Each structure stands twice: as structure tokens, then as C-alpha cells.
Amino acid sequence: MTSETSVNKHRWLILGIVLAAEIMDLLDSTIVNVAGPSLKEKLSASPSALQWVIGGYTLTLGAGLVLGGRLADRYSRRNVFLLGLCAFTFTSLLCATAPNIELLIAFRLLQGFAGAMVLPHVIGFIRDVFPPEELGKAFAIFGPVFGLGGILGPIIGGFIIDGNIASTGWRAVFLVNIPIGIVIIALAWKYLPKHATNHSIKIDLLGSLLIIISSGLLLLPLIQGQEAGWPLWTFLSLAASFVGFVLFTFQQRWVISRKRTPLVDPDIFKSNTYNLGLAGIFIFFAGFTGVYLIITLFLQIGEGYSARGAGIANIAIALGTAIGGALSGAVLADKFGTRVLQFGALAQIIGALLLFKALPDMQSFNFWHIAPGMLVSGFGTGLVVAALFDVILLAIKDELVGSASGVLSAIQSIGSSVGVALFGTIFFNQVTSGQIDNGFRNALLLQVGMVSIFLLITFFLPKKAVGNSEYAS
């Protein structure tokens, strides 16, 4: 047991501080999902602009996560966390006061990058302040928060937008971050433990730039391609993105050969299981993030739901996710290992097919037609999200887990932004021709295809129970 004198007496308050910061970051990845009609009316946002507002945030969040973690090694976790919080709060103000859609997109990109300075440190703070015998309790709280953070965004955003506080409309979804951010900053300044800085560590700015540029080259044609008619530059951009990520892996090896500190340890890519896991996370998060956005857009654009109504409808997904996550974390993952991922994937496929079947008769549409499919799909999401990272990290040596988990988180966010772009393009292509229900159906078919690929990948992942370090190699 850890002696009482060595235990941080403010550890539960610190847990609340870092989780509040994480919730704020995660909510902002989806809180504007319900703002589409409002942004179109007030700022004349085009479909591609809306995709940039939503997907741009998760793009820069993912592209900056690894850098955010490495900056903490040099300047201390506390300092980078506080800097990120201040930047996130300020960029929220910029988003709330954006006079046009172009500046809103730019500020959202900056906001995502600020969030990347906050998120990588949450687990580190929890490990810092909790003794080993209490870590399980702390992570039991962290898991559901992480799983539900982004999914609750449309629900909260819907109430905020329709509440129209002081006639602020969509701007309130960003304004609400400011008082919350100020309180979190003050508490973090007072209570977060201090760490020594290590200025001998050099930050790999070239590697960071390669990640950011390659990610942007990936997303740009996926969002703008349909609107531009898929000219040659869109395919060249996709090819350049792939080349950029390959160059990054070689550049990291070069950094190590020069006895410098890389952003990512290339040794993590020696595991085929881990590489498959990266592909699985990318595909899975792209699939469910994209289709959940389309559900919200369909309800608002196709069925005339208000922001609040579309938000309330998302409760079915959130409820299913909460149930699936609780069962996966508490019971199924330890007993079934990788098979829980397969159960979750099958549930998502069933949920998508239920939604597809409920759509043909749009003349007599009722929310309860699609509620079962949303609930089942959310249940599948919860089963997978609660276990996926741990299953993949079983293939990584203990000393590489930090670098490996950072890359997984980055791939998750970038995958989500790609999902927004892909599914948004498919949906809005049908919206412009007045066939909104077909746009929803096409999105569901794409999700079934993506989840099927994910399901295939799970058969090549470690099959032992989650958390059994005996099988880490």
C-alpha cells in the first residue's frame, strides 16, 4: 500500500479538473453537428464549409496530439496543459465572434490544435496523483467520460442553440466554453502538480510539420472534391498525403540515427498487429463519426427537426453507447477479449441495417422508426470503444506504450475528420438533387462496408483478455 504522506490529497479534485478539460475538448468535436441549418442561414455556409467547421477541428486535434505530448516532455505536462487550456478558451471566443464562415473555419482549426495541447496529458496526470491501488477507480470514471464525450455533443449543442441565450444562437456553443475554461484554468493553476522541465529535449518541428501537412492533404480533396468535380489536383493531393506519411516514418528513423528525440518511436510500427490496429481504429472511427453526423443532418434538413429535437434524438445513440461501454468494460472485455470487438462490429452492422430498413416510407416518417437502429448502433459503438485501445496495445512493449497510444489517439481523431468528409460528401451529393433519404441510405451502406472491414481486422488482433500484460510482446 502507498503511505498516506505520499498520496496527493487533492487527487480527486485533480481528476475532476482534467476530466472537465477533456469533456470540453471532446464535446467541441461534435457539438456543432446540430448547427448546420443555423450556420447556413446566418453565415451562408455551404455543405463543404460545414464539413470544414466540423472535420477541421478533429483534423488539427489529431495532427497535433503527438506534438502536444512531446512538448510536455520538454516544458512539463502542467505548463503545456495550462497553455492549451488558455489557447482553447481564447479560440472559443474567436469562434463565437467569427463574422463569416471563412474565419470560423480558421478559428476552428486553431481551436483543434489548442485542444491537442490538452488531451494527451489527462492520463499522465491521473497516473501522477493516484496510488496504484486507486488507479482502477480513477480509470473507471475516465473510461465512460472518454467514450461519451463526443457523442453527447449534439445533445448539448441542440439545447444550447435552441435556447438562443441572449439571441446568440449557434455562437453560444462556443461562448459556453469561456466561463468553464476560466474556472478550469484557475483550478489547474492552483492544484495540478508541478513537473521539472527538460530543455535538453529537442522538439522535432519538421516531423510535426509533415504530420500536419499530410493530414491536410488527405482531408482537403475529400471535402472539396465533390464540389470541384474531382479535378486532377484532388487525386494528386491524396497521393501526396500518402507520400507525406511515408516520409514521416523515414524522417523519424533519421532523427533517431542523429541521437535526437523523435515525435514517434518507429519501433511501434514493427508490430503487424499494431499496424492492423491503426487501420482498424481509423476505419471504425471514420465510420461511426460520419454516420452519426448524417443522422443529425438528415433529421434537421430532411425532416425539419430543430437543433434541440435532433439533439434529443441522439439520446438513443448515447444511451446505447453507455450500455455497451459499461458492459464491455465491466464484464465482456475480460471474458471475451477480442471477440467483444466482433460483437460490437456486428451490432453496428445490425443497427445500420435496421436504420436502412426504416427509411423507405418517408411520407409517414417518425423518429421511433429509426430509434431502434440508433440504439443498437450506439450499443455496438460502446462495446468497441471501451476495449479497442487496450486490445491493440497488448501487442506493444511496455516502454513503447506511451508513443503507441499517442499515435492511436491521433489516428482516431484524423479518422473522425475523414469520416465527416466522406459521409458528408455522399450525403450532400443527394441533398442537392432533393433525394435526402437516398443520401442517408448511401451513408449507411458505406458504414456497413467500413465496419465489415473493421470486423475482418479484429480476427488478426490479440485474442487474449484485455489488460493481461503477459501477452504484451
C-alpha positions as CSV (number, residue, x, y, z in Angstrom):
1,M,0.0,0.0,0.0
2,T,1.2,3.6,-0.6
3,S,1.8,5.6,2.5
4,E,-0.7,8.4,3.2
5,T,2.0,11.1,3.1
6,S,2.9,10.2,-0.5
7,V,-0.6,10.4,-1.7
8,N,-1.8,13.7,-3.3
9,K,-4.7,14.9,-1.0
10,H,-6.2,16.8,-3.9
11,R,-6.2,13.8,-6.3
12,W,-10.0,13.5,-6.8
13,L,-10.3,17.3,-7.4
14,I,-7.4,17.0,-9.9
15,L,-9.3,14.1,-11.6
16,G,-12.3,16.4,-11.9
17,I,-10.2,19.2,-13.3
18,V,-8.5,17.1,-16.1
19,L,-11.8,15.3,-16.9
20,A,-13.6,18.7,-17.2
21,A,-10.9,19.8,-19.7
22,E,-11.2,16.6,-21.6
23,I,-15.0,16.8,-21.7
24,M,-14.8,20.4,-23.1
25,D,-12.4,19.3,-25.8
26,L,-14.3,16.2,-26.8
27,L,-17.7,17.9,-26.8
28,D,-16.4,20.5,-29.2
29,S,-15.6,17.8,-31.8
30,T,-19.4,17.2,-32.3
31,I,-21.2,20.0,-30.6
32,V,-21.7,21.9,-33.9
33,N,-23.2,18.9,-35.6
34,V,-26.6,20.3,-35.0
35,A,-25.6,23.8,-36.1
36,G,-25.8,23.2,-39.8
37,P,-29.1,24.9,-40.7
38,S,-28.2,27.8,-38.4
39,L,-24.7,28.3,-40.0
40,K,-26.3,28.1,-43.4
41,E,-28.8,30.8,-42.5
42,K,-26.6,33.1,-40.6
43,L,-23.2,32.7,-42.3
44,S,-24.3,31.3,-45.7
45,A,-22.3,28.1,-45.1
46,S,-22.0,25.7,-48.0
47,P,-22.0,22.0,-47.4
48,S,-18.2,21.9,-47.8
49,A,-17.8,24.8,-45.3
50,L,-19.9,22.9,-42.8
51,Q,-17.7,19.9,-43.2
52,W,-14.6,22.0,-42.6
53,V,-16.2,23.5,-39.4
54,I,-16.8,20.0,-38.0
55,G,-14.0,18.0,-39.6
56,G,-11.3,20.7,-39.4
57,Y,-11.4,20.7,-35.6
58,T,-10.8,16.9,-35.3
59,L,-8.1,17.1,-38.1
60,T,-5.9,19.6,-36.2
61,L,-6.7,18.0,-32.9
62,G,-5.4,14.6,-34.3
63,A,-2.5,16.2,-36.1
64,G,-1.3,18.0,-33.0
65,L,-1.7,15.3,-30.4
66,V,1.7,13.7,-30.7
67,L,3.4,17.1,-30.7
68,G,1.4,18.1,-27.6
69,G,2.7,15.0,-25.8
70,R,6.3,15.7,-26.8
71,L,6.1,19.4,-25.8
72,A,5.2,18.2,-22.3
73,D,8.5,16.2,-22.1
74,R,10.4,19.5,-22.6
75,Y,8.3,22.1,-21.0
76,S,6.4,20.0,-18.4
77,R,3.0,18.5,-18.6
78,R,1.5,21.1,-16.3
79,N,2.8,24.1,-18.4
80,V,1.6,22.7,-21.7
81,F,-1.8,21.7,-20.3
82,L,-2.3,25.2,-19.0
83,L,-1.1,26.8,-22.2
84,G,-3.5,24.6,-24.1
85,L,-6.4,25.5,-21.9
86,C,-5.8,29.2,-22.3
87,A,-5.5,28.8,-26.0
88,F,-8.6,26.7,-26.2
89,T,-10.6,29.2,-24.2
90,F,-9.4,32.1,-26.3
91,T,-10.0,30.4,-29.6
92,S,-13.5,29.5,-28.4
93,L,-14.1,33.3,-28.1
94,L,-12.8,33.8,-31.6
95,C,-15.1,31.1,-32.9
96,A,-18.1,32.7,-31.1
97,T,-17.4,36.1,-32.6
98,A,-16.5,35.0,-36.1
99,P,-18.1,37.4,-38.6
100,N,-18.1,35.0,-41.6
101,I,-17.7,31.3,-42.3
102,E,-14.1,31.5,-43.6
103,L,-12.9,32.9,-40.3
104,L,-15.0,30.4,-38.3
105,I,-13.2,27.6,-40.2
106,A,-9.8,29.2,-39.5
107,F,-10.6,29.6,-35.8
108,R,-11.9,26.0,-35.5
109,L,-8.6,24.8,-36.9
110,L,-6.7,26.8,-34.3
111,Q,-9.2,25.5,-31.6
112,G,-8.5,21.9,-32.5
113,F,-4.7,22.5,-32.3
114,A,-5.2,24.1,-28.9
115,G,-7.2,21.0,-27.8
116,A,-4.2,18.9,-28.9
117,M,-2.1,20.6,-26.2
118,V,-4.6,19.5,-23.5
119,L,-5.8,15.9,-24.3
120,P,-2.5,14.0,-24.3
121,H,-1.9,14.8,-20.6
122,V,-5.1,13.6,-18.9
123,I,-3.9,10.0,-18.4
124,G,-0.5,11.2,-17.3
125,F,-2.0,13.4,-14.5
126,I,-4.2,10.6,-13.3
127,R,-1.1,8.3,-13.1
128,D,0.8,11.0,-11.3
129,V,-1.6,11.7,-8.5
130,F,-3.3,8.3,-7.8
131,P,-1.6,5.4,-6.0
132,P,-1.7,2.0,-7.8
133,E,-4.5,0.7,-5.6
134,E,-6.8,3.6,-6.7
135,L,-5.9,3.8,-10.4
136,G,-8.7,1.3,-11.2
137,K,-11.3,3.5,-9.6
138,A,-10.0,6.6,-11.4
139,F,-9.9,5.0,-14.8
140,A,-13.4,3.6,-14.2
141,I,-14.5,7.2,-14.2
142,F,-12.3,8.2,-17.1
143,G,-13.4,5.5,-19.5
144,P,-17.1,6.5,-19.7
145,V,-16.2,10.2,-20.0
146,F,-13.9,9.5,-22.9
147,G,-16.4,7.2,-24.6
148,L,-19.4,9.5,-24.3
149,G,-17.7,12.9,-24.6
150,G,-18.1,13.4,-28.3
151,I,-21.4,11.5,-28.6
152,L,-23.1,13.9,-26.1
153,G,-22.0,16.9,-28.2
154,P,-25.1,17.1,-30.5
155,I,-27.5,16.6,-27.5
156,I,-25.9,19.5,-25.5
157,G,-25.4,21.6,-28.7
158,G,-29.1,21.2,-29.6
159,F,-30.3,22.6,-26.3
160,I,-27.8,25.5,-26.4
161,I,-28.6,26.6,-29.9
162,D,-32.4,26.4,-29.5
163,G,-32.1,28.0,-26.1
164,N,-30.8,31.1,-28.0
165,I,-29.4,32.6,-24.9
166,A,-29.3,36.4,-25.3
167,S,-30.0,35.9,-29.0
168,T,-26.6,34.3,-29.5
169,G,-27.9,31.2,-31.5
170,W,-25.1,29.0,-32.7
171,R,-22.4,31.2,-31.1
172,A,-23.5,30.0,-27.7
173,V,-21.9,26.6,-28.3
174,F,-18.5,28.3,-28.2
175,L,-19.3,31.0,-25.6
176,V,-20.2,28.4,-23.1
177,N,-16.5,27.3,-23.1
178,I,-15.3,30.6,-21.9
179,P,-16.6,30.7,-18.2
180,I,-15.9,26.9,-18.0
181,G,-12.4,27.4,-19.3
182,I,-11.6,30.2,-17.0
183,V,-12.7,28.1,-13.9
184,I,-10.7,25.1,-15.1
185,I,-7.6,27.3,-15.7
186,A,-7.8,28.8,-12.2
187,L,-8.2,25.4,-10.6
188,A,-5.5,23.8,-12.7
189,W,-3.1,26.6,-11.9
190,K,-3.6,26.1,-8.2
191,Y,-3.8,22.3,-7.9
192,L,-2.0,20.5,-10.7
193,P,1.3,19.0,-9.6
194,K,4.4,20.7,-10.9
195,H,7.0,18.9,-13.0
196,A,10.6,19.6,-13.8
197,T,11.3,20.9,-17.3
198,N,13.9,19.3,-19.5
199,H,15.2,21.7,-22.1
200,S,17.8,19.2,-23.4
201,I,14.9,17.5,-25.3
202,K,14.7,18.9,-28.8
203,I,11.2,19.2,-30.5
204,D,11.0,17.7,-33.9
205,L,9.3,20.5,-35.8
206,L,10.0,19.0,-39.2
207,G,8.2,15.8,-38.2
208,S,5.3,17.8,-36.7
209,L,5.0,19.8,-40.0
210,L,5.0,16.6,-42.0
211,I,2.1,15.2,-40.0
212,I,0.0,18.4,-40.2
213,I,0.6,18.9,-44.0
214,S,0.0,15.2,-44.8
215,S,-3.3,15.3,-42.8
216,G,-4.4,18.4,-44.5
217,L,-3.6,17.0,-47.9
218,L,-5.8,14.0,-47.0
219,L,-8.8,15.9,-45.9
220,L,-8.8,18.7,-48.5
221,P,-9.8,16.7,-51.6
222,L,-12.3,14.6,-49.6
223,I,-14.2,17.7,-48.6
224,Q,-13.7,19.9,-51.7
225,G,-13.5,17.1,-54.4
226,Q,-17.3,16.7,-54.9
227,E,-17.9,20.4,-55.1
228,A,-15.0,20.9,-57.5
229,G,-15.9,18.0,-59.8
230,W,-13.0,15.8,-58.7
231,P,-10.3,17.5,-60.9
232,L,-6.7,16.1,-61.1
233,W,-5.4,18.1,-58.1
234,T,-7.7,16.1,-55.8
235,F,-6.1,12.8,-56.7
236,L,-2.6,14.3,-56.6
237,S,-3.4,15.6,-53.1
238,L,-4.4,12.2,-51.9
239,A,-1.2,10.7,-53.3
240,A,0.9,13.4,-51.8
241,S,-0.7,12.7,-48.4
242,F,0.3,9.1,-48.6
243,V,3.9,10.1,-49.6
244,G,4.0,12.5,-46.7
245,F,3.1,9.9,-44.1
246,V,5.7,7.5,-45.5
247,L,8.3,10.3,-45.4
248,F,7.4,10.9,-41.8
249,T,8.3,7.3,-40.8
250,F,11.7,7.6,-42.6
251,Q,12.3,11.0,-41.1
252,Q,11.7,9.7,-37.6
253,R,14.3,7.0,-38.2
254,W,16.7,9.7,-39.4
255,V,16.1,11.7,-36.2
256,I,16.9,8.6,-34.0
257,S,20.1,8.0,-36.0
258,R,21.2,11.5,-35.2
259,K,20.7,10.7,-31.4
260,R,17.7,13.1,-31.2
261,T,14.3,12.6,-29.7
262,P,11.6,11.6,-32.3
263,L,8.0,12.5,-32.2
264,V,7.1,8.9,-32.6
265,D,9.3,5.8,-31.9
266,P,9.3,4.0,-35.3
267,D,9.7,0.7,-33.4
268,I,6.0,0.7,-32.7
269,F,5.4,0.0,-36.4
270,K,7.4,-3.2,-36.3
271,S,4.3,-5.0,-34.9
272,N,1.9,-6.1,-37.6
273,T,-0.8,-6.4,-35.0
274,Y,-0.4,-2.7,-34.1
275,N,-0.4,-1.6,-37.7
276,L,-3.6,-3.5,-38.3
277,G,-5.0,-1.9,-35.2
278,L,-4.2,1.5,-36.6
279,A,-6.1,0.7,-39.7
280,G,-9.0,-0.7,-37.6
281,I,-9.2,2.5,-35.5
282,F,-9.1,4.7,-38.5
283,I,-11.9,2.9,-40.3
284,F,-14.0,2.4,-37.2
285,F,-14.0,6.0,-36.0
286,A,-14.4,7.3,-39.6
287,G,-17.5,5.1,-39.9
288,F,-19.4,5.8,-36.8
289,T,-18.4,9.5,-36.6
290,G,-19.5,10.1,-40.2
291,V,-22.8,8.2,-40.0
292,Y,-23.8,9.9,-36.6
293,L,-23.3,13.3,-38.2
294,I,-25.5,12.2,-41.2
295,I,-28.3,11.1,-38.8
296,T,-28.3,14.6,-37.3
297,L,-28.2,16.3,-40.7
298,F,-31.0,14.1,-42.0
299,L,-33.3,14.9,-39.1
300,Q,-32.7,18.6,-39.5
301,I,-32.5,19.1,-43.2
302,G,-34.8,16.2,-44.3
303,E,-37.4,16.1,-41.6
304,G,-37.3,19.7,-40.3
305,Y,-36.2,18.9,-36.8
306,S,-34.9,21.8,-34.6
307,A,-31.4,21.7,-33.2
308,R,-32.9,20.6,-29.9
309,G,-35.1,17.9,-31.5
310,A,-32.1,16.5,-33.4
311,G,-30.1,16.6,-30.1
312,I,-32.8,14.8,-28.2
313,A,-32.9,12.1,-30.9
314,N,-29.2,11.5,-30.3
315,I,-30.0,10.3,-26.8
316,A,-30.8,6.9,-28.3
317,I,-27.2,6.6,-29.6
318,A,-25.8,8.0,-26.3
319,L,-27.9,5.5,-24.3
320,G,-26.8,2.6,-26.4
321,T,-23.1,3.7,-26.2
322,A,-23.3,4.0,-22.4
323,I,-24.8,0.5,-22.0
324,G,-22.4,-1.1,-24.4
325,G,-19.4,0.7,-22.8
326,A,-20.5,-0.4,-19.3
327,L,-20.9,-4.0,-20.3
328,S,-17.7,-4.1,-22.2
329,G,-15.6,-2.5,-19.5
330,A,-17.1,-4.3,-16.6
331,V,-17.8,-7.8,-17.9
332,L,-17.3,-8.7,-21.6
333,A,-13.8,-7.5,-22.3
334,D,-12.1,-9.6,-19.6
335,K,-14.1,-12.6,-20.5
336,F,-14.1,-12.5,-24.3
337,G,-11.1,-10.4,-25.3
338,T,-11.1,-9.5,-29.0
339,R,-14.5,-11.1,-29.5
340,V,-16.1,-8.2,-27.8
341,L,-14.9,-6.1,-30.7
342,Q,-16.6,-8.5,-33.1
343,F,-19.8,-8.4,-31.1
344,G,-19.7,-4.6,-31.3
345,A,-19.0,-4.6,-35.0
346,L,-21.9,-7.0,-35.6
347,A,-24.2,-4.8,-33.5
348,Q,-23.2,-1.7,-35.6
349,I,-23.9,-3.6,-38.8
350,I,-27.3,-4.7,-37.5
351,G,-28.0,-1.1,-36.3
352,A,-27.2,0.3,-39.7
353,L,-29.4,-2.3,-41.5
354,L,-32.3,-1.5,-39.1
355,L,-31.9,2.2,-40.0
356,F,-31.8,1.3,-43.7
357,K,-35.0,-0.8,-43.4
358,A,-36.8,2.0,-41.5
359,L,-36.2,4.6,-44.3
360,P,-38.3,3.6,-47.3
361,D,-41.6,5.2,-46.4
362,M,-40.6,8.8,-45.8
363,Q,-44.1,10.1,-46.1
364,S,-45.1,8.8,-42.7
365,F,-41.6,9.2,-41.1
366,N,-41.5,9.1,-37.3
367,F,-38.4,9.2,-35.1
368,W,-39.4,5.9,-33.5
369,H,-38.9,4.3,-36.9
370,I,-35.1,4.8,-36.5
371,A,-34.7,4.8,-32.7
372,P,-34.1,1.0,-32.5
373,G,-31.4,1.2,-35.1
374,M,-29.7,4.2,-33.4
375,L,-29.9,2.3,-30.0
376,V,-28.3,-0.9,-31.4
377,S,-25.7,1.0,-33.3
378,G,-24.7,3.0,-30.2
379,F,-24.6,-0.2,-28.2
380,G,-22.1,-1.6,-30.8
381,T,-20.0,1.6,-30.6
382,G,-19.8,1.3,-26.8
383,L,-18.7,-2.3,-26.9
384,V,-15.9,-1.4,-29.3
385,V,-14.7,1.9,-27.9
386,A,-14.4,0.6,-24.3
387,A,-12.0,-2.2,-25.3
388,L,-10.3,-1.3,-28.6
389,F,-7.3,0.7,-27.5
390,D,-6.3,-1.8,-24.8
391,V,-6.6,-4.8,-27.2
392,I,-4.3,-3.1,-29.7
393,L,-1.8,-2.0,-27.1
394,L,-1.3,-5.6,-26.0
395,A,1.0,-6.1,-29.0
396,I,3.3,-3.3,-27.8
397,K,6.2,-3.5,-25.4
398,D,5.7,-1.6,-22.1
399,E,8.4,1.0,-22.9
400,L,6.7,1.9,-26.2
401,V,3.1,2.2,-24.9
402,G,3.2,6.0,-24.4
403,S,4.3,6.6,-28.0
404,A,1.9,3.9,-29.4
405,S,-1.1,5.3,-27.5
406,G,-0.4,8.8,-28.7
407,V,-0.4,7.7,-32.3
408,L,-3.6,5.7,-31.8
409,S,-5.3,8.8,-30.4
410,A,-4.1,10.9,-33.3
411,I,-5.3,8.3,-35.9
412,Q,-8.7,8.2,-34.1
413,S,-9.1,12.0,-34.5
414,I,-7.9,12.1,-38.1
415,G,-10.1,9.1,-38.9
416,S,-13.1,11.0,-37.5
417,S,-12.3,14.1,-39.6
418,V,-12.1,11.9,-42.7
419,G,-15.4,10.3,-41.8
420,V,-17.0,13.7,-41.6
421,A,-15.6,14.5,-45.1
422,L,-16.5,11.1,-46.7
423,F,-20.0,10.8,-45.3
424,G,-20.8,14.5,-45.7
425,T,-19.8,14.3,-49.4
426,I,-22.0,11.3,-50.0
427,F,-25.0,12.8,-48.2
428,F,-24.9,16.3,-49.7
429,N,-24.5,14.9,-53.2
430,Q,-28.0,13.6,-52.8
431,V,-29.3,16.6,-50.9
432,T,-28.6,18.9,-53.8
433,S,-30.8,16.7,-56.0
434,G,-33.6,16.5,-53.4
435,Q,-33.1,12.9,-52.6
436,I,-32.2,13.3,-48.9
437,D,-33.3,9.8,-47.9
438,N,-31.1,8.3,-50.6
439,G,-28.2,10.3,-49.2
440,F,-28.9,8.7,-45.7
441,R,-29.1,5.2,-47.3
442,N,-25.9,5.6,-49.1
443,A,-24.2,6.7,-45.9
444,L,-25.5,3.7,-44.1
445,L,-24.2,1.3,-46.9
446,L,-20.8,2.9,-46.6
447,Q,-20.8,2.4,-42.9
448,V,-21.7,-1.3,-43.3
449,G,-18.8,-1.7,-45.7
450,M,-16.4,0.1,-43.4
451,V,-17.5,-1.8,-40.3
452,S,-17.2,-5.1,-42.2
453,I,-13.6,-4.3,-43.0
454,F,-13.1,-3.5,-39.3
455,L,-14.7,-6.8,-38.3
456,L,-12.2,-8.6,-40.6
457,I,-9.3,-6.8,-39.0
458,T,-10.4,-7.9,-35.5
459,F,-9.7,-11.5,-36.3
460,F,-6.0,-10.6,-36.6
461,L,-5.7,-8.8,-33.3
462,P,-4.6,-10.4,-30.0
463,K,-7.2,-12.8,-28.7
464,K,-6.5,-12.7,-25.0
465,A,-8.4,-10.8,-22.4
466,V,-7.8,-7.0,-22.2
467,G,-5.3,-6.0,-19.6
468,N,-3.4,-9.3,-19.5
469,S,0.1,-7.9,-19.8
470,E,1.5,-11.5,-20.0
471,Y,0.7,-11.3,-23.7
472,A,2.3,-8.0,-24.5
473,S,5.3,-8.5,-26.7
